[in-house]
């Protein structure tokens, strides 16, 4: 562990991902709009949420979080899971 309690070798984010809107592939997390390729795609996605084309279908319940109950609080929870 480093002094800021993060792992010495953090999980590596894939460099080639598909933009969720236009499906073009690139290193979108390296830019300002990741995971989207552009500001336009980011706003298209936001508009879909506002128009309820995309939504969370059911409320979050306590049993959804049971597998995380034993984790300590901190920044390590922000690191993506790997399988």
Helices and strands as residue ranges (DSSP letters): E 17-18, E 25-26, G 28-30, H 39-50, G 62-68, G 75-78
